[in-house]
């Protein structure tokens, strides 16, 4: 394409092979250069011609012609021999200058005008300044004085002719001698300045050449047609080609076809106006067939006589581009699975909503949470858990259309964005497909003998929303409902769920200030020995008195305490208050044991052992009077970790009870490993004893199991006399339930035991 008023880039044509020189003129033909030495030899013949002409007109002394011919024959011969045999010895410089001065002296004094022609000595000064340098001026001046003196002596002794009288000749010799010496010195100064300038220029040129030759950046010199006339050695690294291969190539032919038009436009604008271009980035061909990323700055140096073209500096930025690409990918993708992260999910969700509004196609977001995934991390380790997450991401991606997006928000939470044809059969079927891909067991490297069965809870939000955040929020709300309904299912968002989520958020906010405002309190349910119905302990139960809602049921707020982590502070308060109260009752003569429920988060906390130790020390309660209750499922979360913590707690002297025993999935082998003292039979078995032979058989089995392992058995939820009699017949040791007492405040505990007709221990039986 041509640019008006300036040079034009070559028209597109067949690609030019690298190394082919097209349209580049060959080097300039050699021209004859007259060197100072050659000029010195040329002066002799020219001087002879001048002498012969002047002699014809009588302007020089009447010296025989043969004398001139002999002189002009001897002088070049002597010069040749001097130059032929000279060495690096400084004496030869004296010899060379001496024979030159002698030749000039003889020539000017043979003319008869000797003193008037002493300016001819400047020829010797200029010649040696060119050949030897500024330092030669001293030798020239010395030998010139010697030559003038010798010439004057020759005149005085009538050995040389002279047209001047002795007086005039003497004055002329003095004046001319001073002038010629000044001229010789001036020649030396001029040559010295020239040498300094040339030395500075050479230094700068060497510095520039060194910078160009050894620079990692590639320097190209181009003519007005974009043809490379010079290339620096760095082309080997950038292009995989030697400078000779690049010279003669049209540079834009090496640019990637996609970038070529943009580069041509940028360079053409530079051709229209002198100056330096802004950096331009493009891809350029490497010999190995790959494309390297380059950044170029082009400067117009056509007006510079030493350059006469366009100078392009190219920097290889391939590694930088790759790093930028990697950073951009990492910023938008999950580092573990490589699928989109929250940032990219939100961006794609916004684009999906925009397409939905424009094209009126259905859209949906599926919020997926793997059920009980923490158990995998706790039992097999986080490395195995990471491999499972990668496998899940792979299965999800493979089961969906390429237009759908699978992303990971973190932990075991995934998101699927679907639209159009993916929802043709209904979003619920898409969710069912995700459930299906999890049904095949996962086999983790290193744990192949333990195939893992995974399930997931899915929240589904369908349809347009004001923003992507709103769409994901609604799917998250639906996910919460799916998990609340029992996991391994899909829940579709409904407007009423949002108000429930807001209520849950308000509940969590209220819980955060409940402890500091003293809204929590404890009630206690008595525990009796079933053989004689004597009081033997109490179980501390947490309650919350909300300032507006009144007393809130435990099932409404304890799960929220667990989710928010507030259970750690609240659980510590429960432990302190229960132990303090038990110590107070024991001081009144009631040696009751105190049972306190412990959550999984408390047991896993690093400071829990120290909390129990400090509470026992501060309250004065004997360690044997404290019973910590853990659930059966809690024991299986991290078998080795829980075992270590329970053994550490047992070292304090406390007792351990398994709550809700029979509802979990622990084996006898696991049960025998744990330092457990009591098995608490779940109330669901007690309630169904009279109607379900299976429940009756299970109670019998559990009691016998406890007896075989040397463990105490305690039945929960005893509400009827028949249930009590059956448990007594089975020789279950302890029990609690509404038949004996509902949970009661601390101030009613002593009164209850005093008036209930139960056989209480007397004071002193501790």
Helices and strands as residue ranges (DSSP letters): H 36-56, H 65-85, H 91-110, G 114-120, H 121-131, G 134-136, H 137-156, H 166-214, E 218-222, E 228-231, H 235-239, H 243-246, G 251-254, H 257-272, E 280-285, E 291-301, E 309-316, H 318-332, H 342-359, E 363-370, H 373-380, H 382-399, E 405-410, E 413-419, G 420-423, H 427-439, E 456-462, H 468-484, E 490-492, H 495-514, E 520-529, E 534-546, E 550-552, H 554-564, H 567-587, E 593-597, H 600-604, H 608-619, G 623-625, E 626-631, H 632-635, H 639-650, E 655-661, H 668-673, E 678-681, H 683-687, H 693-709, E 712-715, H 721-729, E 734-735, E 744-745, H 746-755
